[in-house]
Amino acid sequence: MRSTVIPAQVTTVEDTIAGNLTLTQIVLLILPVLLSTAIYAVLPQKMVLTNYKIPLIIVVSVIFIGLSLRIKGRIVLSWLSILAVYFFRPHIFVFNKNTSFAREIVTFTPQKKVELAKAKPLKIKAEEVQDTVFDYESLLRNQNLNIRFTRKGLLVVKNI
């Protein structure tokens, strides 16, 4: 009795029709034949093989054969479609989450700077140095403080 492994996600498995070729690859390999026939039959001097039709047919064939190749398990056409969707996506967004709608806006007024006469440098003795550990939970308990997280760090402003 022959047993086969069934993949967990069936949509990731591509069906091969002839050898290792999938349906899209076969269609990509048949299209140059159809387009070459159209070039041969429609372009001027119909139904005659001329010097300008041969390079055109070769270029069309090389392009479609290149599109049907696989790179890292995907067809080149699918890679190009992914890149096209990425480059043609909208780059301008109508909605901005940084609007001031329905937000409490706190305006700050700068205070005047008071110039002091030459300040004397403080001499601190080694015994007077205190521990620099700060209790952040006291900020959360105090309702008179407005706390904001900015790119530069924590901004604490006293509510007036």
C-alpha positions as a printed NumPy array, in Angstrom:
array([[  0.   ,   0.   ,   0.   ],
       [  1.379,   3.371,  -1.016],
       [  1.127,   6.273,   1.402],
       [  1.569,   9.935,   0.565],
       [  2.176,  12.882,   2.816],
       [ -0.669,  15.382,   2.779],
       [  0.544,  18.946,   3.398],
       [ -1.013,  20.925,   6.219],
       [ -1.93 ,  23.798,   3.913],
       [ -3.14 ,  22.559,   0.562],
       [ -3.083,  25.988,  -1.098],
       [  0.725,  26.152,  -1.042],
       [  1.134,  23.05 ,  -3.219],
       [  1.159,  23.671,  -6.965],
       [ -0.156,  21.002,  -9.304],
       [  2.336,  19.917, -11.942],
       [  0.85 ,  18.942, -15.271],
       [  3.765,  17.901, -17.466],
       [  7.031,  17.109, -15.716],
       [  7.774,  19.956, -13.327],
       [  5.71 ,  22.503, -15.268],
       [  2.622,  24.044, -13.725],
       [ -0.385,  25.359, -15.641],
       [  0.857,  28.962, -15.61 ],
       [  4.25 ,  27.891, -16.94 ],
       [  2.631,  25.925, -19.759],
       [  0.457,  28.919, -20.662],
       [  3.536,  31.172, -20.604],
       [  5.31 ,  28.765, -22.964],
       [  2.328,  28.503, -25.372],
       [  1.759,  32.28 , -25.589],
       [  4.943,  32.965, -27.672],
       [  3.725,  30.474, -30.255],
       [  0.378,  32.252, -30.521],
       [  1.955,  35.715, -30.577],
       [  4.512,  34.638, -33.176],
       [  1.685,  33.398, -35.373],
       [ -0.103,  36.728, -34.925],
       [  3.075,  38.662, -35.788],
       [  3.572,  36.493, -38.881],
       [ -0.009,  36.89 , -40.046],
       [ -0.911,  40.49 , -39.123],
       [  2.142,  42.72 , -39.632],
       [  2.81 ,  44.174, -43.123],
       [  3.804,  41.766, -45.837],
       [  1.289,  39.359, -44.392],
       [  2.087,  35.654, -44.349],
       [  5.703,  36.327, -45.399],
       [  8.704,  35.85 , -43.125],
       [ 10.625,  39.151, -43.331],
       [ 13.817,  40.435, -41.71 ],
       [ 12.059,  42.547, -39.04 ],
       [  9.635,  39.8  , -37.961],
       [ 12.331,  37.28 , -36.985],
       [ 13.991,  39.415, -34.234],
       [ 10.542,  40.447, -32.971],
       [  9.463,  36.813, -32.686],
       [ 12.754,  35.895, -30.946],
       [ 12.396,  38.766, -28.428],
       [  8.795,  37.778, -27.594],
       [  9.839,  34.144, -27.135],
       [ 12.795,  35.009, -24.867],
       [ 10.619,  37.289, -22.716],
       [  7.939,  34.652, -22.141],
       [ 10.475,  31.874, -21.523],
       [ 12.16 ,  34.164, -18.965],
       [  8.803,  34.798, -17.271],
       [  8.164,  31.067, -16.936],
       [ 11.43 ,  30.296, -15.094],
       [ 11.417,  29.495, -11.377],
       [ 13.443,  31.412,  -8.795],
       [ 13.264,  30.209,  -5.181],
       [ 10.185,  28.107,  -5.899],
       [  8.217,  30.901,  -7.581],
       [  7.712,  31.863, -11.188],
       [  9.392,  35.103, -12.322],
       [  5.955,  36.418, -13.35 ],
       [  4.704,  36.114,  -9.759],
       [  7.83 ,  37.912,  -8.47 ],
       [  7.175,  40.734, -10.938],
       [  3.523,  40.939,  -9.91 ],
       [  4.541,  41.213,  -6.232],
       [  6.981,  44.015,  -7.08 ],
       [  4.35 ,  45.8  ,  -9.198],
       [  1.793,  45.687,  -6.37 ],
       [  4.446,  47.057,  -3.99 ],
       [  5.516,  49.945,  -6.227],
       [  2.005,  50.931,  -7.336],
       [  0.461,  50.913,  -3.851],
       [ -0.848,  54.242,  -2.542],
       [  1.862,  56.342,  -0.963],
       [ -0.382,  59.154,   0.282],
       [ -2.701,  58.285,   3.112],
       [ -5.904,  60.254,   3.665],
       [ -6.222,  59.544,   7.362],
       [ -3.584,  60.499,   9.888],
       [ -3.599,  59.024,  13.363],
       [ -1.726,  62.051,  14.695],
       [ -4.68 ,  64.434,  14.366],
       [ -5.943,  66.432,  17.309],
       [ -9.563,  65.282,  16.951],
       [-11.127,  64.176,  20.278],
       [ -7.902,  64.73 ,  22.178],
       [ -7.185,  66.878,  25.159],
       [ -4.637,  69.421,  23.998],
       [ -2.397,  70.866,  26.668],
       [ -0.653,  74.086,  25.69 ],
       [  2.538,  75.083,  27.378],
       [  3.672,  78.665,  27.868],
       [  7.39 ,  79.155,  28.213],
       [  8.478,  80.946,  31.382],
       [ 10.87 ,  83.838,  31.357],
       [ 14.44 ,  82.938,  32.083],
       [ 15.866,  84.563,  35.158],
       [ 19.524,  85.371,  34.89 ],
       [ 21.461,  84.941,  38.056],
       [ 24.657,  86.626,  38.901],
       [ 27.652,  84.379,  38.565],
       [ 26.689,  81.214,  40.294],
       [ 29.318,  79.706,  42.491],
       [ 30.07 ,  76.065,  41.788],
       [ 28.778,  73.837,  44.544],
       [ 31.259,  71.772,  46.433],
       [ 29.682,  68.49 ,  47.402],
       [ 31.322,  66.302,  49.911],
       [ 31.483,  62.594,  49.248],
       [ 29.234,  61.887,  52.238],
       [ 26.433,  64.167,  50.971],
       [ 25.913,  62.359,  47.642],
       [ 22.515,  60.71 ,  47.693],
       [ 21.278,  57.687,  45.842],
       [ 19.979,  58.605,  42.363],
       [ 17.296,  55.911,  42.219],
       [ 13.972,  57.455,  41.188],
       [ 10.568,  56.041,  42.097],
       [  8.581,  55.962,  38.844],
       [  5.488,  54.609,  40.562],
       [  5.14 ,  57.89 ,  42.444],
       [  4.61 ,  59.577,  39.056],
       [  1.707,  57.296,  38.287],
       [  0.071,  57.834,  41.669],
       [  0.286,  61.633,  41.468],
       [ -2.738,  62.893,  39.523],
       [ -1.369,  66.429,  39.266],
       [  1.285,  65.292,  36.803],
       [  0.853,  64.853,  33.06 ],
       [  3.156,  62.124,  31.729],
       [  4.073,  61.842,  28.043],
       [  6.438,  59.482,  26.328],
       [  8.453,  61.235,  23.633],
       [ 11.265,  60.13 ,  21.379],
       [ 13.787,  61.784,  23.638],
       [ 12.474,  60.251,  26.828],
       [  9.849,  60.711,  29.525],
       [  8.252,  64.158,  29.776],
       [  6.599,  65.023,  33.089],
       [  4.581,  68.255,  33.309],
       [  2.708,  69.533,  36.335],
       [ -0.997,  70.225,  35.686],
       [ -2.128,  73.691,  36.623]])
